[in-house]
Structure formats: C-alpha cells, structure tokens
Amino acid sequence: MNLEERIGVFSKLAAAMETIPEQLFFQAESQNPWFTVENQKQAIKSWINQLSNENLNAWLKPYQIKENIQSQNVLIIMAGNIPLVGFHDLLSVLITGNKAVIKMSSNDSVLLPYIIDMLVKIESRFADFVGFIEDVKGKKFDAIIATGSNQSAKYFEYYFQDLKKIIRKNRNSLAVLDGSESKSDLSNLTKDVFSYFGLGCRNVSKVFLPKNYDLDLLFDAFFSFKDIIEYKKYANNYDYHKSIFLMGSHQLIENGFLLLKEDVSLKSPLAMLHYEYYEDLSQVEKYIEENEEKIQCVISKDKIPFGQAQAPHLWDYADGVDTIAFLL
C-alpha cells in the first residue's frame, strides 16, 4: 500500500466506526465501569471527525514519507485511562507503513480489537501490519512507544534502553482565566474538567484565576455536570477525598459533585479541582515554564480554546513529541 491508499482506508474506517454495535459499548462498560457508553461514544465521535481525507492529508503533508522501505516493528504499550487513548499511536505507526505490535491495557481491551477487525475487513493487507502481545520479554522490536505512569516510565527506560523510543509519563492540564470569559467560555471549560470523569491527561486539573475572582461563576457553569455524582466510582472518589482533606483540616469548597481546593500543585485528585489566584499573568507564564514537562496542554483564550482539551487535532502530539517524525 502507498500512502494515498492508507489514507483512503482510514477515511473509510471513520465511516465504518459509525456502525459499531451498541452491545459492544455495554460490553466495554461492563469490563471497565469508567468507560461509560456515553464516554466511549464521545471518543468514537472524536475519531470519526479526525479521520477525514482532508484532516489526514493536512496532517501528513509536511512529512517526507517514503514508499517501499523496510517496515519497522514498533511496540506500542498503551494506557487505559480513557477510551481509545492509544489509537493515535496505532494510526501513526500504520499510516507511515510500519508494523504495530500492541500491548493493550486491560482497562481498554474491547473497542480497539473490534476497530482493528473493521480496518482489516476494509483492507486485508493490514492484517500483516497489526498484532497483539501479552508479554514483551525476550521479544525483538525496532522501536517502542510506551505510555504509563512516572514509575512505569522508569522501568521502560531501563528495559528498553537500547531501543529507539518514546516514553510518556504522567501529565496534567490547566486552564487560565482572565475574568473576561463569557458564560459560553465557562460552559465549555466544564467539558475540559469533567469529560471522561477528568481521567485524561488533557483534562483540566487546575485553574489559574485573577485575584478576587468570584468562584460562584465557576460553580454556576459546573452545575450542568451535577449528574456526574450519580456514577458510583466517581462518587466514591468524591466522598473519599472530601473526608481525607477535611480530616486534615484543609479548606475545601464543594458543591455536592466537585471539590475545589486552593493549591499550588498541578495534579489534583479525581473529583477535585485545584485553583490558584494570580496578580499578574507573568506569574502564570513562569509557572507554565517551570512545569513544562508536567503539563500536557493549556486552555485559555490565547492558547487551546475552552472546550477543546479533549478534541485534539491529529497534529496535537502527546507530550509535544512528534510521533510521525520519530517513526520516520
């Protein structure tokens, strides 16, 4: 297959993804309750929007992708925090003419194999370019793309020290408000906070607010997600962290489904949002610069628009590392 053919196959896959049977979503939710049917459909819709001929060609246009070269065996160790979180790596490997050897997360092992089956039905030649693996020990690869925790990253760095690699660690995202945001902006910000229960590295875990900002503006916007507390696993986290922090005499503001805590740290526990006041935006810029390696993305009026944290383009690479350039 040449590049044009591969692009055509993936654009056909987008149409096929519209036909994923409802029972598959229920099966995935049964296996991992964090993967609600609604969240899976959100992930599928996002990928359908991205896998157009126009988007794929715009993404790949800057690169010199040579044909008829020896395919690399690329090991992809996938995370499982949100549905199909490893799909971009798979797409990148296959679209460049390489072979993907996938070690799936046990948390996300239903949707991806089904979608790969769909891909192979559209183009049978892809059957030779995708495989799954349970144990990587003793196996040989040309490169590795691994996503995990800070702890697992240390293991990956050591175990695959002689391989060409991308190793991703924990990252979080933040939002910067200047006080002039419209109701629409704040409504969109709630998607950045609550989508996928806040489990994604692109979900906002902290907001910077101008001094004396009225927190009621946030709470009014957040109210549209009040039903999130109906999900037992989320509610358990909410209750747990509320009790832990109150026992420690921490000051918390809460509305029955989200805890707000004034805190300098970027990473906040599930069901909690950190906030920090600033007097000058230069303070925020300094914070972002000093924590660059811990930040996935920044949501603000002049950076990624409100509501778009979990709607990245194909060229919005995780950790800012160009996967296509790496593979080439």
C-alpha positions in Angstrom: 0.0 0.0 0.0 1.2 3.5 -0.7 0.4 6.5 1.5 -2.6 7.6 -0.6 -4.1 4.1 -0.2 -3.5 4.0 3.5 -5.2 7.4 3.9 -8.2 6.2 1.9 -8.5 3.1 4.2 -8.5 5.2 7.4 -11.1 7.6 6.0 -13.3 4.6 5.2 -12.7 3.3 8.7 -14.2 6.6 10.0 -17.5 5.7 8.2 -17.3 2.1 9.5 -17.0 3.3 13.1 -20.4 4.8 12.8 -21.8 1.3 12.7 -20.2 -0.1 16.0 -22.9 -2.1 17.7 -24.4 -0.8 20.9 -23.8 -4.1 22.7 -20.0 -3.6 22.3 -20.2 -0.3 24.3 -22.1 -2.1 27.0 -19.5 -4.9 27.0 -16.7 -2.4 27.4 -18.5 -0.6 30.2 -19.1 -4.0 32.0 -15.3 -4.7 31.8 -14.4 -1.1 32.9 -17.1 0.9 34.6 -15.2 4.2 33.9 -15.8 3.6 30.2 -19.5 4.6 30.2 -21.4 4.2 26.9 -21.5 8.0 26.7 -17.7 8.4 27.1 -17.0 5.7 24.5 -19.3 7.3 22.0 -17.6 10.6 22.7 -14.2 9.1 21.9 -15.5 7.4 18.8 -17.1 10.6 17.5 -13.9 12.5 18.1 -12.0 9.9 15.9 -14.7 9.9 13.2 -14.3 13.7 12.9 -10.5 13.4 12.7 -10.2 10.6 10.2 -11.3 12.5 7.1 -9.3 12.6 3.9 -8.8 16.3 4.4 -7.5 16.0 8.0 -5.3 13.1 7.2 -3.7 14.8 4.2 -3.2 18.1 6.1 -1.6 16.2 9.0 0.9 14.3 6.8 1.6 16.9 4.2 4.8 18.4 6.0 6.5 14.9 6.1 8.5 13.0 3.5 7.0 9.6 3.9 8.9 7.2 1.6 7.4 4.2 0.0 8.8 0.7 -0.4 11.0 0.9 2.6 11.6 -1.8 5.2 8.8 -1.7 7.8 9.8 -1.3 11.4 8.3 -3.5 14.2 7.0 -0.9 16.6 5.9 -2.0 20.1 3.0 0.2 21.4 2.4 -0.1 25.1 -1.0 1.6 25.6 -2.5 3.3 28.5 -6.1 2.7 29.5 -7.3 5.8 31.3 -9.8 6.9 28.7 -11.3 5.0 25.7 -9.1 4.5 22.7 -6.3 6.6 24.2 -3.7 4.6 22.3 -5.4 4.9 18.9 -3.2 7.9 17.7 -0.1 5.8 18.2 -1.5 2.9 16.3 -2.6 5.3 13.5 0.8 6.9 13.3 2.6 3.6 13.1 0.3 2.2 10.4 0.0 5.4 8.3 3.8 5.5 8.0 3.9 2.0 6.6 5.2 0.3 9.8 4.0 -2.7 11.8 2.3 -2.2 15.1 2.8 -4.7 17.9 0.2 -3.8 20.6 0.3 -4.4 24.3 -3.1 -3.3 25.3 -4.2 -2.0 28.7 -6.5 -4.4 30.4 -8.7 -1.4 31.1 -9.3 -0.8 27.3 -9.4 -4.1 25.6 -12.8 -4.2 23.9 -13.1 -1.4 21.4 -9.7 -1.4 19.9 -9.6 -5.1 18.7 -13.1 -4.6 17.1 -11.9 -1.5 15.3 -8.8 -3.2 14.0 -11.0 -6.0 12.7 -13.0 -3.4 10.9 -9.8 -2.0 9.4 -8.7 -5.4 8.2 -12.1 -6.0 6.6 -11.7 -2.8 4.7 -8.1 -3.6 3.6 -6.9 -7.2 4.2 -3.3 -6.2 3.7 -3.3 -4.5 7.1 -3.6 -8.0 8.7 0.2 -8.3 8.3 0.8 -5.0 9.9 -1.0 -5.4 13.3 -0.6 -7.8 16.1 -1.1 -8.1 19.8 1.3 -9.3 22.5 0.9 -10.1 26.2 4.5 -10.4 27.3 7.3 -8.3 25.8 10.1 -10.1 27.5 12.5 -11.8 25.1 10.9 -10.2 22.0 12.7 -8.0 19.5 11.4 -4.7 18.3 12.8 -1.8 16.2 11.2 0.9 18.3 8.8 1.4 21.2 6.1 3.9 22.1 5.0 3.5 25.7 2.6 5.4 27.8 2.2 4.9 31.5 2.9 6.3 35.0 6.1 8.0 36.2 7.0 4.7 37.9 6.4 2.5 34.8 8.4 5.0 32.7 11.5 4.3 34.7 11.0 0.6 34.0 10.5 1.2 30.3 13.6 3.5 30.1 15.7 0.8 31.7 14.3 -2.3 30.0 14.3 -0.7 26.5 17.4 1.4 27.0 18.9 0.2 23.6 15.8 0.9 21.6 14.6 4.0 19.8 11.7 5.1 22.0 9.1 7.5 23.1 8.3 7.1 26.8 5.4 9.1 28.1 4.9 9.9 31.8 2.1 11.4 33.9 1.0 14.8 32.7 -1.9 17.1 33.6 -3.5 20.2 32.0 -4.5 23.6 33.3 -6.7 26.5 32.4 -6.0 30.2 32.7 -8.9 32.6 33.2 -8.6 36.4 33.0 -12.0 37.3 34.3 -13.5 38.4 31.0 -14.7 34.9 30.0 -18.3 34.7 28.7 -20.9 32.2 30.0 -20.2 30.2 26.9 -16.4 30.1 27.6 -17.1 28.8 31.2 -19.7 26.3 30.0 -17.1 24.9 27.6 -14.5 24.8 30.3 -16.7 22.4 32.2 -16.1 19.9 29.4 -12.4 20.2 29.8 -12.8 19.4 33.5 -15.4 16.7 33.5 -15.1 14.8 30.2 -14.1 11.2 30.8 -14.6 12.0 34.5 -11.4 14.0 34.4 -9.2 10.9 33.9 -7.4 12.1 30.8 -4.0 13.9 30.7 -5.7 16.6 28.7 -8.4 17.1 31.3 -8.0 20.4 33.3 -6.9 19.6 36.8 -6.1 23.1 37.8 -7.3 26.7 37.0 -5.5 29.9 37.4 -7.8 32.8 38.4 -7.3 36.5 38.7 -7.2 37.8 42.2 -10.6 38.3 43.8 -12.3 36.1 41.1 -15.8 35.1 42.0 -15.9 31.3 42.4 -19.7 31.3 42.1 -19.1 32.0 38.3 -17.4 28.6 38.1 -19.9 26.8 40.2 -22.8 28.2 38.1 -21.1 26.8 35.0 -20.2 23.5 36.6 -23.8 22.9 37.6 -24.6 21.4 34.2 -22.4 18.4 35.2 -24.2 17.8 38.5 -25.3 14.3 37.4 -21.7 13.1 37.3 -22.1 12.2 41.0 -24.6 9.5 40.0 -21.7 7.4 38.8 -20.7 5.2 41.8 -17.0 5.1 41.2 -16.8 8.9 40.8 -19.0 9.4 43.9 -16.7 7.1 45.9 -13.7 9.2 45.0 -15.6 12.4 45.8 -16.6 11.1 49.3 -13.1 9.7 50.0 -11.2 12.8 49.1 -13.6 15.0 50.9 -13.3 13.1 54.1 -9.5 12.8 53.8 -9.0 16.5 53.3 -11.5 17.6 55.9 -9.8 15.3 58.5 -6.6 17.2 57.6 -8.3 20.5 58.3 -7.9 21.6 54.7 -10.1 24.3 53.4 -12.4 23.0 50.7 -15.2 24.5 48.7 -17.7 21.9 47.4 -21.0 21.8 45.6 -22.0 18.2 46.0 -20.2 16.8 43.0 -16.8 18.7 42.8 -14.3 19.7 45.4 -12.3 22.9 44.9 -9.1 23.4 46.8 -6.7 26.3 46.6 -3.4 24.6 45.9 -0.1 25.3 44.1 0.3 21.8 42.7 -0.8 20.9 39.2 -2.2 17.4 39.8 -5.4 17.2 41.7 -7.2 14.0 42.9 -10.2 12.7 41.0 -13.4 14.7 41.7 -11.3 17.7 42.9 -10.1 20.8 41.0 -7.1 22.8 42.2 -7.2 26.6 41.8 -4.7 29.3 42.4 -5.0 33.1 42.3 -2.6 35.3 40.4 -2.0 39.1 40.4 -0.1 39.2 37.1 -0.1 36.9 34.2 3.7 36.8 34.2 3.3 34.6 37.4 1.3 32.1 35.4 3.7 32.1 32.5 6.6 31.4 34.9 4.6 28.5 36.4 3.9 27.0 33.0 7.6 27.4 32.0 8.8 25.8 35.2 6.4 22.9 34.9 6.6 22.4 31.2 7.4 18.7 31.5 4.4 18.0 33.7 1.9 19.9 31.5 0.0 18.3 28.6 -1.9 21.4 27.4 -3.0 24.9 28.5 -6.6 26.0 28.0 -7.1 29.8 27.7 -8.3 32.5 25.3 -5.0 32.7 23.5 -4.0 29.0 23.6 -6.2 26.0 23.2 -9.9 27.2 23.2 -12.2 26.4 26.1 -14.0 23.1 25.5 -11.3 21.7 23.1 -9.0 20.0 25.6 -10.4 16.5 24.7 -10.7 17.3 21.0 -7.1 17.4 19.8 -6.2 17.5 16.1 -4.0 14.8 14.6 -1.0 17.1 14.8 -1.5 17.8 18.5 1.0 15.3 19.8 1.1 13.9 23.3 3.9 15.5 25.4 4.7 17.6 22.4 6.7 14.8 20.8 6.2 14.4 17.1 5.3 10.8 16.6 5.5 10.8 12.8 8.9 12.4 12.8 10.1 9.8 15.3 8.8 7.0 13.2 10.4 8.3 10.0 
